[in-house]
Amino acid sequence: MPDIFLSYRRQDSSSATGRLADRLEEHFGPGRVFRDHESISPGDDFTEAIRRAIATSTVMLAIIGPDWLTAHDEQGRRRLEQSGDFVRQEIETALQAGVPVVPVLVEGAKMPARNELPKSIAELWRINAIELSESRWPFDTDQLMRTLQSRYVIESDRPAMGELPGSTPLFGSGARFALSLLELATHPTRMIAKQQTGQAIDHVRAFVFLLGSLAVGSLLVLLGFQLQDPGSSAAELARRFVGGSLGLVLAGLVITMLMSIALLLAWRAAGRRVELQQITLVMAYLVSGAWLGLAAGALVFGFGASFYDPGWFGAFARAIGFGLDAPGALGPVLERRLGLQAIPAVAGLGTGALTWLLSALWCIVAWGAFRQAFGVTRGRAAAATAVWLLLLGSVLLIGGLLASQLAGESVPAVARALRQG
């Protein structure tokens, strides 16, 4: 999906918009610029495609020419005053969605006064405009692209303006991964939509991102355990990290695939035919964000817990079955340490819980990426989600019952083995 949405009136600034689009596509790449008739695939619903493109864009450039304000229809009515005017609808949609709108004045146009604009887009008057002059076109468009890169963080495969040829970029793959994580955290639906270019490499990028997120989350969990056992050797830490990372990678891939298959069935049940590849692409980013939020919350929560009981993580692990040397150890620990007095403990526990709450809210927001990707109504998306939750709930219930039955059968055998030992 594009980063830059060009809103313009064809009978007003078609030529200037074409020149600007060519310059932007040359610098940022064709996939980053949306220009109505050239960017909408045959068979797509025009209105829905426009709405989806605006919602997932980073910035809208409102191209204003000499006749942008005064353009009228066959009956002599000003187009901008009509609710069905596409230019008005585009700007309204962007303002309502919180997408930044930058007025771009071309062919000597002046910025409209506030009282000349419909009330729904009157906010446009307050935004500082950029003028593209015919006599300074290369300089002005360079300034515009520099603004798009610096202020709106729209990346280009080319060096930034002003860099010396052959200079080494400061951002490597690690920095790009960090920037992607930041965008995923703050604008999940937009970030995920931008990864769907229709190329096979999209899925490679998605699962590389998933693997990186699982590894980072594993490191956060390892740090949480290290707070409880600061005396571990470097070799022990490396062993834990490698073993934990491999386990998380396998578990993450399996969970992602199982949830994707369940969601595929749910969308089919809701009457929307989608492909598994479309779902796994979005699900990879959702699982990445959810796991990182869970791991970060666990790290902070464990940090706070360590102030009132240094062995809290270990006791918790034994209590849920990761150790048989001290069964039921968590209960006495919590009874002894119920009153939390230390400020760092309270801050850590509270921040960890808040991180988990924000992660849950993030998952709800990010789930909208499926609706954006498939271009469906909220009702159909809600129906598919309900079926998906029902399927997952059924699987978890059956799995829980089987696990309980197996655990019940194995407890006597474990007890006999302990007594014999």
C-alpha positions as CSV (number, residue, x, y, z in Angstrom):
1,M,0.0,0.0,0.0
2,P,1.2,3.6,-0.7
3,D,2.6,6.1,1.7
4,I,1.7,9.3,-0.3
5,F,-1.9,9.9,-1.4
6,L,-2.3,12.5,-4.2
7,S,-5.7,14.2,-4.0
8,Y,-6.4,16.5,-7.0
9,R,-9.1,17.7,-9.4
10,R,-8.4,16.4,-12.9
11,Q,-9.8,19.4,-14.7
12,D,-7.8,21.7,-12.4
13,S,-4.2,20.3,-12.0
14,S,-3.9,17.0,-13.9
15,S,-0.7,18.1,-15.7
16,A,1.1,19.4,-12.6
17,T,-0.1,16.3,-10.6
18,G,1.3,14.0,-13.2
19,R,4.7,15.7,-13.2
20,L,4.8,15.6,-9.4
21,A,3.7,12.0,-9.3
22,D,6.5,11.1,-11.7
23,R,9.1,12.9,-9.6
24,L,7.8,11.2,-6.4
25,E,7.7,7.8,-7.9
26,E,11.2,8.2,-9.3
27,H,12.6,9.0,-5.8
28,F,10.4,6.9,-3.5
29,G,9.3,4.2,-5.8
30,P,6.0,3.6,-7.7
31,G,4.4,1.6,-4.9
32,R,4.6,4.4,-2.5
33,V,2.5,6.9,-4.5
34,F,-1.3,6.6,-4.9
35,R,-2.9,8.4,-7.9
36,D,-6.6,7.3,-8.3
37,H,-7.0,5.9,-11.9
38,E,-3.5,4.6,-12.1
39,S,-3.4,3.0,-8.7
40,I,-6.8,1.2,-8.6
41,S,-6.8,-2.3,-10.0
42,P,-9.6,-3.3,-12.6
43,G,-12.6,-4.7,-10.8
44,D,-12.0,-2.8,-7.5
45,D,-14.7,-0.8,-5.9
46,F,-13.5,2.8,-6.6
47,T,-14.9,4.4,-3.5
48,E,-13.8,1.6,-1.2
49,A,-10.3,1.5,-2.8
50,I,-9.9,5.3,-2.2
51,R,-11.0,5.0,1.4
52,R,-8.7,2.1,2.1
53,A,-5.8,3.9,0.4
54,I,-6.3,7.0,2.5
55,A,-6.6,5.1,5.8
56,T,-3.3,3.3,5.2
57,S,-1.4,6.3,3.8
58,T,1.2,8.2,5.8
59,V,0.4,11.6,4.3
60,M,-2.0,13.2,1.8
61,L,-0.9,15.8,-0.7
62,A,-3.9,18.0,-1.6
63,I,-2.9,19.4,-5.0
64,I,-4.6,22.9,-5.3
65,G,-4.6,24.5,-8.8
66,P,-6.2,27.8,-10.0
67,D,-9.6,26.2,-10.5
68,W,-9.6,23.8,-7.4
69,L,-11.9,26.1,-5.4
70,T,-14.2,27.4,-8.2
71,A,-14.7,24.3,-10.3
72,H,-18.4,23.7,-11.0
73,D,-20.7,21.1,-12.6
74,E,-23.0,21.4,-15.6
75,Q,-25.7,23.1,-13.5
76,G,-23.2,25.8,-12.4
77,R,-22.9,24.5,-8.8
78,R,-19.6,24.6,-7.1
79,R,-18.3,21.1,-6.8
80,L,-16.6,21.6,-3.5
81,E,-20.0,22.4,-1.9
82,Q,-21.4,19.1,-3.0
83,S,-21.1,16.2,-0.5
84,G,-20.5,13.8,-3.3
85,D,-17.5,15.6,-4.6
86,F,-14.6,13.2,-4.6
87,V,-11.9,15.8,-3.7
88,R,-14.0,16.9,-0.7
89,Q,-14.6,13.3,0.3
90,E,-10.9,12.5,0.1
91,I,-9.9,15.4,2.4
92,E,-12.7,14.7,4.8
93,T,-11.7,11.0,5.1
94,A,-8.1,12.0,5.7
95,L,-8.9,14.5,8.4
96,Q,-11.3,12.1,10.1
97,A,-8.7,9.3,10.0
98,G,-6.0,11.5,11.4
99,V,-3.9,11.3,8.2
100,P,-1.8,14.5,7.8
101,V,-2.9,16.6,4.9
102,V,-0.4,18.9,3.2
103,P,-1.8,21.5,0.7
104,V,0.4,21.8,-2.4
105,L,-0.2,24.9,-4.5
106,V,0.6,24.6,-8.2
107,E,0.3,26.8,-11.4
108,G,0.2,30.0,-9.3
109,A,-2.8,29.0,-7.1
110,K,-3.4,30.7,-3.8
111,M,-4.5,29.1,-0.6
112,P,-8.3,29.3,-0.1
113,A,-9.6,31.4,2.8
114,R,-11.3,29.7,5.6
115,N,-14.8,31.1,4.7
116,E,-14.4,29.7,1.2
117,L,-14.1,26.1,2.3
118,P,-16.9,23.8,3.4
119,K,-17.1,23.4,7.2
120,S,-16.1,19.8,7.0
121,I,-12.7,20.6,5.5
122,A,-12.2,24.1,6.9
123,E,-9.3,22.8,9.0
124,L,-7.3,22.8,5.7
125,W,-7.0,26.6,6.0
126,R,-4.8,26.3,9.1
127,I,-2.2,24.0,7.5
128,N,0.9,25.6,6.1
129,A,1.0,25.0,2.3
130,I,3.9,24.2,0.0
131,E,4.1,26.1,-3.3
132,L,5.6,24.4,-6.4
133,S,6.5,27.1,-8.8
134,E,7.1,26.5,-12.5
135,S,10.3,28.5,-12.5
136,R,11.7,26.6,-9.4
137,W,10.1,23.2,-10.0
138,P,13.2,21.0,-9.4
139,F,14.2,23.0,-6.2
140,D,10.6,23.1,-4.8
141,T,10.0,19.4,-5.5
142,D,13.3,18.6,-3.8
143,Q,12.2,20.6,-0.8
144,L,8.9,18.7,-0.7
145,M,10.6,15.3,-0.9
146,R,13.0,16.3,1.8
147,T,10.0,17.2,4.0
148,L,8.3,13.9,3.3
149,Q,11.5,12.0,4.3
150,S,12.4,14.0,7.4
151,R,9.0,14.8,8.9
152,Y,6.9,11.9,7.8
153,V,9.7,9.3,7.7
154,I,8.9,8.0,4.2
155,E,11.9,6.0,3.2
156,S,13.5,6.0,-0.2
157,D,15.9,3.5,-1.7
158,R,17.9,6.4,-2.9
159,P,20.2,8.5,-0.7
160,A,18.6,11.5,1.0
161,M,19.0,14.8,-0.8
162,G,22.3,16.4,0.2
163,E,24.2,13.1,0.9
164,L,27.5,12.6,-0.9
165,P,27.5,9.9,-3.6
166,G,28.7,6.6,-2.2
167,S,28.2,7.7,1.4
168,T,27.2,4.9,3.8
169,P,23.7,5.1,5.2
170,L,23.5,5.4,9.0
171,F,20.6,3.0,9.2
172,G,21.4,-0.7,8.8
173,S,19.1,-3.6,8.9
174,G,18.9,-3.4,12.7
175,A,17.8,0.2,12.6
176,R,15.2,-0.6,10.0
177,F,13.8,-3.4,12.1
178,A,13.6,-1.0,15.0
179,L,11.8,1.6,12.9
180,S,9.4,-1.0,11.7
181,L,8.7,-2.1,15.2
182,L,8.0,1.5,16.2
183,E,5.6,2.0,13.3
184,L,3.9,-1.4,14.1
185,A,3.4,-0.2,17.7
186,T,2.0,3.2,16.8
187,H,0.2,2.6,13.5
188,P,-0.3,-1.2,13.2
189,T,-3.0,-1.2,10.4
190,R,-1.0,1.3,8.3
191,M,2.3,-0.5,8.7
192,I,0.8,-3.9,7.9
193,A,-1.0,-2.5,4.9
194,K,2.2,-1.1,3.5
195,Q,3.8,-4.6,3.5
196,Q,1.1,-5.9,1.1
197,T,2.5,-5.0,-2.3
198,G,1.3,-8.2,-4.0
199,Q,4.9,-9.5,-4.5
200,A,6.2,-12.9,-3.3
201,I,8.9,-11.1,-1.2
202,D,6.1,-9.7,1.0
203,H,5.8,-13.1,2.8
204,V,9.5,-13.5,3.2
205,R,9.7,-10.1,4.8
206,A,6.8,-10.9,7.1
207,F,8.2,-14.1,8.4
208,V,11.7,-12.7,8.8
209,F,10.1,-10.0,10.8
210,L,8.3,-12.6,12.9
211,L,11.5,-14.5,13.5
212,G,13.3,-11.3,14.6
213,S,10.4,-10.5,16.9
214,L,10.5,-13.9,18.5
215,A,14.2,-13.6,19.0
216,V,13.9,-10.2,20.6
217,G,11.1,-11.4,22.8
218,S,13.2,-14.4,23.9
219,L,16.0,-12.0,24.9
220,L,13.5,-10.0,27.0
221,V,12.3,-13.1,28.8
222,L,15.9,-14.2,29.4
223,L,16.7,-10.8,30.9
224,G,13.7,-11.3,33.2
225,F,15.0,-14.6,34.4
226,Q,18.5,-13.2,34.8
227,L,17.2,-10.7,37.3
228,Q,16.3,-13.6,39.5
229,D,19.6,-15.4,39.0
230,P,22.4,-12.8,38.5
231,G,25.1,-15.4,39.1
232,S,24.5,-17.4,35.9
233,S,27.6,-17.8,33.7
234,A,27.9,-16.5,30.2
235,A,27.7,-20.0,28.9
236,E,24.5,-20.7,30.8
237,L,23.0,-17.5,29.5
238,A,23.9,-18.4,25.9
239,R,22.5,-21.9,26.3
240,R,19.2,-20.5,27.7
241,F,19.0,-17.9,24.9
242,V,19.7,-20.3,22.1
243,G,17.4,-23.0,23.5
244,G,14.6,-20.5,24.3
245,S,14.9,-18.8,20.9
246,L,14.6,-22.1,19.0
247,G,11.7,-23.2,21.1
248,L,9.9,-19.8,20.6
249,V,10.5,-19.8,16.9
250,L,9.0,-23.2,16.4
251,A,6.1,-22.4,18.8
252,G,5.5,-19.1,17.1
253,L,5.4,-20.5,13.6
254,V,3.1,-23.3,14.7
255,I,0.8,-20.9,16.5
256,T,0.8,-18.5,13.6
257,M,-0.1,-21.2,11.1
258,L,-2.8,-22.8,13.4
259,M,-4.5,-19.4,14.0
260,S,-4.3,-18.5,10.3
261,I,-6.0,-21.8,9.3
262,A,-8.7,-21.2,11.9
263,L,-9.2,-17.6,10.6
264,L,-9.3,-18.9,7.0
265,L,-12.2,-21.2,8.0
266,A,-13.9,-18.3,9.8
267,W,-13.7,-15.9,6.9
268,R,-15.1,-18.6,4.6
269,A,-17.9,-19.2,7.1
270,A,-18.6,-15.4,7.1
271,G,-19.0,-15.5,3.3
272,R,-15.7,-13.9,2.2
273,R,-13.3,-16.0,0.1
274,V,-9.7,-15.3,1.0
275,E,-6.4,-17.1,0.5
276,L,-4.3,-18.6,3.3
277,Q,-1.3,-16.5,2.1
278,Q,-3.2,-13.3,2.7
279,I,-4.0,-14.3,6.2
280,T,-0.6,-15.5,7.2
281,L,1.0,-12.3,6.0
282,V,-1.1,-10.2,8.4
283,M,-1.0,-12.8,11.2
284,A,2.8,-12.8,11.2
285,Y,2.9,-9.1,12.1
286,L,0.1,-9.5,14.7
287,V,1.8,-12.4,16.4
288,S,5.1,-10.4,16.4
289,G,3.5,-7.4,18.1
290,A,1.5,-9.5,20.6
291,W,4.5,-11.6,21.6
292,L,6.8,-8.5,22.1
293,G,4.1,-6.9,24.2
294,L,3.8,-10.0,26.3
295,A,7.5,-10.4,26.7
296,A,8.1,-6.8,27.6
297,G,5.4,-6.9,30.2
298,A,6.8,-10.1,31.7
299,L,10.3,-8.4,31.9
300,V,9.0,-5.3,33.7
301,F,6.6,-7.4,35.9
302,G,9.5,-9.7,36.9
303,F,11.7,-6.7,37.6
304,G,9.2,-5.4,40.1
305,A,8.6,-8.9,41.6
306,S,12.3,-9.3,42.2
307,F,12.3,-6.5,44.8
308,Y,10.1,-8.4,47.2
309,D,11.1,-12.0,46.3
310,P,14.3,-12.6,44.2
311,G,13.1,-16.1,43.5
312,W,9.7,-15.2,42.2
313,F,10.2,-16.3,38.6
314,G,11.7,-19.6,39.7
315,A,8.8,-20.2,42.2
316,F,6.3,-19.4,39.5
317,A,8.0,-21.8,37.0
318,R,7.9,-24.6,39.6
319,A,4.3,-23.9,40.5
320,I,3.1,-24.3,36.9
321,G,5.0,-27.5,36.5
322,F,8.4,-26.6,35.2
323,G,10.0,-28.2,38.3
324,L,9.1,-31.0,40.7
325,D,11.6,-30.2,43.4
326,A,9.2,-27.7,45.2
327,P,5.6,-28.3,44.1
328,G,3.2,-25.6,45.2
329,A,6.0,-23.2,46.1
330,L,4.2,-20.2,44.8
331,G,1.5,-20.2,47.4
332,P,3.7,-19.8,50.5
333,V,5.8,-17.2,48.6
334,L,2.8,-15.0,47.9
335,E,1.5,-15.5,51.4
336,R,4.8,-14.3,52.9
337,R,5.1,-11.3,50.6
338,L,1.6,-10.2,50.2
339,G,2.2,-6.7,51.5
340,L,4.2,-4.8,48.9
341,Q,6.1,-1.9,50.5
342,A,8.9,-1.2,48.1
343,I,8.2,1.6,45.5
344,P,10.3,-0.1,42.8
345,A,8.2,-3.3,43.3
346,V,4.9,-1.5,43.0
347,A,6.2,0.5,40.0
348,G,7.5,-2.6,38.2
349,L,4.3,-4.7,38.9
350,G,2.1,-1.8,37.8
351,T,4.0,-1.0,34.7
352,G,4.1,-4.7,33.7
353,A,0.4,-5.0,34.1
354,L,-0.2,-1.8,32.2
355,T,2.1,-3.1,29.4
356,W,-0.1,-6.2,29.1
357,L,-3.3,-4.1,29.1
358,L,-1.9,-1.8,26.3
359,S,-0.8,-4.9,24.4
360,A,-4.3,-6.3,24.5
361,L,-5.7,-3.0,23.3
362,W,-3.1,-3.0,20.5
363,C,-4.2,-6.4,19.4
364,I,-7.8,-5.2,19.1
365,V,-6.7,-2.2,17.0
366,A,-4.2,-4.2,14.9
367,W,-6.9,-6.8,14.2
368,G,-8.5,-4.2,11.9
369,A,-5.6,-4.9,9.4
370,F,-7.6,-7.9,8.2
371,R,-10.7,-5.7,7.4
372,Q,-8.4,-3.2,5.6
373,A,-6.7,-6.0,3.6
374,F,-9.9,-7.7,2.5
375,G,-12.0,-4.5,2.0
376,V,-15.0,-5.7,3.9
377,T,-17.6,-4.1,6.2
378,R,-17.2,-4.0,10.0
379,G,-20.2,-6.4,10.3
380,R,-18.6,-9.1,8.2
381,A,-15.2,-8.6,9.9
382,A,-17.0,-9.0,13.3
383,A,-18.8,-12.1,12.2
384,A,-15.5,-13.7,11.0
385,T,-13.8,-12.8,14.3
386,A,-16.6,-14.3,16.3
387,V,-16.4,-17.6,14.4
388,W,-12.6,-17.5,14.8
389,L,-12.8,-17.1,18.5
390,L,-15.4,-19.9,18.7
391,L,-13.1,-22.2,16.8
392,L,-10.1,-21.3,19.0
393,G,-12.1,-21.6,22.2
394,S,-13.3,-25.1,21.1
395,V,-9.7,-26.2,20.4
396,L,-8.4,-24.9,23.7
397,L,-11.3,-26.5,25.6
398,I,-10.7,-29.9,24.0
399,G,-6.9,-29.5,24.5
400,G,-7.4,-28.6,28.1
401,L,-9.6,-31.6,28.8
402,L,-7.1,-33.9,27.1
403,A,-4.2,-32.4,29.1
404,S,-6.1,-32.7,32.3
405,Q,-6.8,-36.3,31.7
406,L,-3.2,-37.1,30.8
407,A,-2.0,-35.1,33.8
408,G,-4.4,-37.0,36.1
409,E,-3.1,-40.3,34.8
410,S,0.6,-39.3,35.1
411,V,0.5,-37.9,38.7
412,P,0.4,-41.3,40.4
413,A,3.3,-42.5,38.3
414,V,5.3,-39.5,39.1
415,A,4.6,-39.8,42.8
416,R,5.6,-43.5,42.8
417,A,8.9,-42.6,41.0
418,L,9.6,-39.9,43.6
419,R,9.0,-42.3,46.5
420,Q,11.2,-44.9,44.9
421,G,13.9,-42.3,44.4
